[in-house]
Amino acid sequence: MLNIDLHCHSTVSDGLLTPTQLVEHAATRGVSVLALTDHDDMGGLGEARRAATEKNITFINGVEISVSWRNKTLHIVGLDVNPEYSPLAQGLEAIRSGRTLRARKIAAQLDKFSIHDSLEGAYSYVGKGGLIGLTHFARFLAERGYAKDVRSVFKKYLVKGKPGYVSHQWAPLSDAVAWICGSGGRAVIAHPARYKLGKDVLDELLFEFRALGGAAIEVITSSHTPEQSLLFAHHAQRMGLLASRGSDFHGPGESYFDLGQIPELPLGCTPVWHDWNRIT
């Protein structure tokens, strides 16, 4: 059985490994099909693809797009996208500009709570692509001792109601799905259990997502419990959506699952890759 991992991050966004190192790590973990899905940036795809060719790994172009939907932030993964598709590339560039503005606001918020120099500290963890995100602030705060680890920082400082939280308007769901589909890719709702949506609101999201051309939901991902994975497998089947799996790997010590170590899709799911001819 193929070991397929369709969600991970490199230093181009908020991962700890370069695209090459990420692929090399995937190879040591027995991954046979890998998608690099950096946040709002496709700058690592070329490097990762070259490394994957050397390691005999089937590589899938990917991206994880930040989306606003009903005052909630969602993440939509694009799989098998074309990085040369102009609307997608230009849309991501606009999102990245918004990330820079948000980072300044987060630093200003933390400054009010006597946590100083957080912007410079967060940027010290940013990779060569220059994209800044919450994880970079979390690494800085953890290193300074404000929490025991990166995951704890999020709960204590960076979620709604906490000192470093800043609301932000990301791309509309309709735009993100249109960019992905227009590029020839498939749109996937990432880690759906994380959004804590009630059944009625979840159904509204799934209906809208499907109507816009969305294809799949992540059933297996590191932040899902076994029960949540079964629940979203049921939702995928009920809504006629495909199922995806990915570790959401950011780096050693920061992720719940290592690359290639996630469970298989539950029985009855139609995989998002079911008709990809290069996967046999």
HELIX and SHEET records of a PDB file:
HELIX    1   1 PRO A   19  THR A   28  1                                  10    
HELIX    2   2 LEU A   45  GLU A   54  1                                  10    
HELIX    3   3 SER A   86  LYS A  112  1                                  27    
HELIX    4   4 SER A  118  TYR A  123  1                                   6    
HELIX    5   5 LEU A  134  GLU A  143  1                                  10    
HELIX    6   6 VAL A  150  VAL A  153  1                                   4    
HELIX    7   7 PHE A  154  LEU A  158  3                                   5    
HELIX    8   8 LEU A  173  GLY A  182  1                                  10    
HELIX    9   9 PRO A  192  TYR A  195  5                                   4    
HELIX   10  10 LYS A  199  LEU A  212  1                                  14    
HELIX   11  11 PRO A  226  MET A  239  1                                  14    
SHEET    1   A 7 ILE A   4  ASP A   5  0                                        
SHEET    2   A 7 VAL A  33  LEU A  36  1                                        
SHEET    3   A 7 THR A  58  TRP A  69  1                                        
SHEET    4   A 7 LYS A  72  LEU A  79 -1                                        
SHEET    5   A 7 ARG A 186  ILE A 189 -1                                        
SHEET    6   A 7 ALA A 216  THR A 221  1                                        
SHEET    7   A 7 LEU A 242  GLY A 246  1                                        
SHEET    1   B 4 ILE A   4  ASP A   5  0                                        
SHEET    2   B 4 VAL A  33  LEU A  36  1                                        
SHEET    3   B 4 THR A  58  TRP A  69  1                                        
SHEET    4   B 4 ALA A 171  PRO A 172  1                                        
END                                                                             
